[in-house]
Every structure is written in C-alpha cells, then in structure tokens.
Amino acid sequence: MELDNFMGVPAHPLFVHLPIVLIPILTLIVIVMVVKPDWREKYALPTAVVAVLTAIATFLAAGAGEALEKRVEHSKLIEDHAELGDQTKILALLFALLLVGLVVAIRKNLTKFVMPLVLLSAVAGIVSSVWVARTGHAGAKSAWEDTPKAPIGGGGDADEN
C-alpha cells in the first residue's frame, strides 16, 4: 500500500512515529505481564488490539516510505533503511500475532500455552523494539548524513540584519 502524502505533508515521517513509540511501550507492558500474572488477564486484550493497530501502522509507514523512496535520490543508506523497514514489518506482525495468540490462550483457558506465549511475546517485543530503533536510525542517517551543517550560533542571513 502506498500513501505518498497526508494532508500535504509526506506521509512516511508521520506514520513512522506510531511504531517507533508504540512498539517499545507494548514491549514494556508485555514484560510486566511476564512477572505479574494478574496483568495478563487484565491487559492482554487491549495490548493485542494496540499491537495489531501498530502492525498496520508499520505497514502504512513502509508503504509511504516506498512512495517516498521513488522521489529521493537512491543511496546505500536508503537501501539499508528500506531493508530494515521490511524486516520491521515482519517483526511487528509476529509480535501482534503472538499477542493475539496469548489472548486466545487466556480466553480459552489453555493455561499450558499462556506462559510460553507471554515469554515469546516479550522476546518478539524486545527484538521488534531493537529493529524499529535500528530502522529509525538508518532512516535518520539517510535523511541527515549529507545535510550541510550550520555553524553553531547560526550565521545565516537573519543574523546579518
């Protein structure tokens, strides 16, 4: 899915903030679920719902990135960022699916699957958090690495008036 602009602004930098913020927050919630079993029943469903929405946002961000990629000069940095973005999509989807599985296990009272699913969800969340950070770093690097640096203290035309 490609979405180039959102209300006149490039969509990619807008959409990427959802997974950048939500994946680590969801991961922290799942880590708490590992050590506090009462949180599982209480927060598994809302956490899974937000994880599914975050996975969708990750796919939207990637689609908007693909549209943006066609408009910018090709570079190794952008290629690396795009590859990490593709991996992040898969990881975010896996994280969401594991959380949906956890909800099913809790609702169906499949107790022998609950702890393995919460542990796998925590691992998937940690890996997804690392990957979203790596992807964001690569994207920032591709956007800013070749940007000319302004001297400290300004030095632009506004200072000359």
Contacts in CASP RR format, 6 or more apart in sequence:
PFRMAT RR
TARGET T0000
AUTHOR 0000-0000-0000
METHOD contacts of the structure
MODEL  1
MELDNFMGVPAHPLFVHLPIVLIPILTLIVIVMVVKPDWREKYALPTAVV
AVLTAIATFLAAGAGEALEKRVEHSKLIEDHAELGDQTKILALLFALLLV
GLVVAIRKNLTKFVMPLVLLSAVAGIVSSVWVARTGHAGAKSAWEDTPKA
PIGGGGDADEN
1 59 0 8 1.000
1 60 0 8 1.000
1 63 0 8 1.000
2 63 0 8 1.000
2 64 0 8 1.000
2 66 0 8 1.000
2 67 0 8 1.000
3 11 0 8 1.000
3 15 0 8 1.000
3 60 0 8 1.000
3 63 0 8 1.000
3 64 0 8 1.000
3 67 0 8 1.000
4 10 0 8 1.000
4 11 0 8 1.000
4 64 0 8 1.000
4 67 0 8 1.000
4 68 0 8 1.000
4 71 0 8 1.000
5 11 0 8 1.000
6 14 0 8 1.000
6 15 0 8 1.000
6 64 0 8 1.000
10 64 0 8 1.000
10 68 0 8 1.000
11 60 0 8 1.000
11 64 0 8 1.000
11 65 0 8 1.000
11 67 0 8 1.000
11 68 0 8 1.000
12 61 0 8 1.000
12 63 0 8 1.000
12 64 0 8 1.000
12 65 0 8 1.000
12 67 0 8 1.000
12 68 0 8 1.000
14 64 0 8 1.000
15 57 0 8 1.000
15 60 0 8 1.000
15 61 0 8 1.000
15 64 0 8 1.000
16 61 0 8 1.000
16 136 0 8 1.000
18 54 0 8 1.000
18 57 0 8 1.000
18 58 0 8 1.000
18 61 0 8 1.000
19 54 0 8 1.000
19 57 0 8 1.000
19 58 0 8 1.000
19 61 0 8 1.000
19 88 0 8 1.000
19 92 0 8 1.000
19 132 0 8 1.000
20 132 0 8 1.000
20 133 0 8 1.000
20 136 0 8 1.000
22 50 0 8 1.000
22 54 0 8 1.000
22 57 0 8 1.000
23 54 0 8 1.000
23 92 0 8 1.000
23 95 0 8 1.000
23 125 0 8 1.000
23 128 0 8 1.000
23 129 0 8 1.000
23 132 0 8 1.000
24 129 0 8 1.000
24 132 0 8 1.000
26 47 0 8 1.000
26 50 0 8 1.000
26 51 0 8 1.000
26 54 0 8 1.000
26 95 0 8 1.000
26 99 0 8 1.000
26 125 0 8 1.000
27 122 0 8 1.000
27 125 0 8 1.000
27 126 0 8 1.000
27 128 0 8 1.000
27 129 0 8 1.000
29 39 0 8 1.000
29 43 0 8 1.000
29 47 0 8 1.000
30 47 0 8 1.000
30 99 0 8 1.000
30 118 0 8 1.000
30 121 0 8 1.000
30 122 0 8 1.000
30 125 0 8 1.000
31 122 0 8 1.000
31 126 0 8 1.000
32 39 0 8 1.000
33 39 0 8 1.000
33 40 0 8 1.000
33 43 0 8 1.000
33 44 0 8 1.000
33 47 0 8 1.000
33 118 0 8 1.000
33 121 0 8 1.000
33 122 0 8 1.000
34 118 0 8 1.000
34 119 0 8 1.000
34 122 0 8 1.000
40 102 0 8 1.000
40 106 0 8 1.000
40 114 0 8 1.000
40 118 0 8 1.000
41 106 0 8 1.000
44 99 0 8 1.000
44 102 0 8 1.000
44 103 0 8 1.000
44 106 0 8 1.000
45 103 0 8 1.000
47 99 0 8 1.000
48 96 0 8 1.000
48 99 0 8 1.000
48 100 0 8 1.000
48 101 0 8 1.000
48 102 0 8 1.000
48 103 0 8 1.000
51 92 0 8 1.000
51 95 0 8 1.000
51 96 0 8 1.000
51 99 0 8 1.000
51 100 0 8 1.000
52 96 0 8 1.000
52 99 0 8 1.000
52 100 0 8 1.000
54 92 0 8 1.000
54 96 0 8 1.000
55 89 0 8 1.000
55 92 0 8 1.000
55 93 0 8 1.000
55 95 0 8 1.000
55 96 0 8 1.000
58 88 0 8 1.000
58 89 0 8 1.000
58 92 0 8 1.000
58 93 0 8 1.000
59 89 0 8 1.000
59 93 0 8 1.000
62 85 0 8 1.000
62 86 0 8 1.000
62 88 0 8 1.000
62 89 0 8 1.000
65 82 0 8 1.000
66 82 0 8 1.000
69 78 0 8 1.000
69 82 0 8 1.000
72 78 0 8 1.000
75 142 0 8 1.000
77 138 0 8 1.000
77 139 0 8 1.000
77 141 0 8 1.000
77 142 0 8 1.000
77 145 0 8 1.000
78 139 0 8 1.000
78 142 0 8 1.000
80 138 0 8 1.000
80 142 0 8 1.000
81 135 0 8 1.000
81 136 0 8 1.000
81 138 0 8 1.000
81 139 0 8 1.000
81 141 0 8 1.000
81 142 0 8 1.000
84 131 0 8 1.000
84 134 0 8 1.000
84 135 0 8 1.000
84 136 0 8 1.000
84 138 0 8 1.000
85 131 0 8 1.000
85 135 0 8 1.000
87 131 0 8 1.000
87 135 0 8 1.000
88 128 0 8 1.000
88 131 0 8 1.000
88 132 0 8 1.000
88 135 0 8 1.000
91 124 0 8 1.000
91 125 0 8 1.000
91 127 0 8 1.000
91 128 0 8 1.000
91 131 0 8 1.000
92 128 0 8 1.000
92 132 0 8 1.000
94 124 0 8 1.000
94 128 0 8 1.000
95 121 0 8 1.000
95 124 0 8 1.000
95 125 0 8 1.000
95 128 0 8 1.000
98 117 0 8 1.000
98 120 0 8 1.000
98 121 0 8 1.000
98 124 0 8 1.000
99 121 0 8 1.000
101 117 0 8 1.000
102 114 0 8 1.000
102 117 0 8 1.000
102 118 0 8 1.000
102 121 0 8 1.000
104 110 0 8 1.000
105 111 0 8 1.000
105 113 0 8 1.000
105 114 0 8 1.000
105 117 0 8 1.000
106 114 0 8 1.000
150 156 0 8 1.000
END
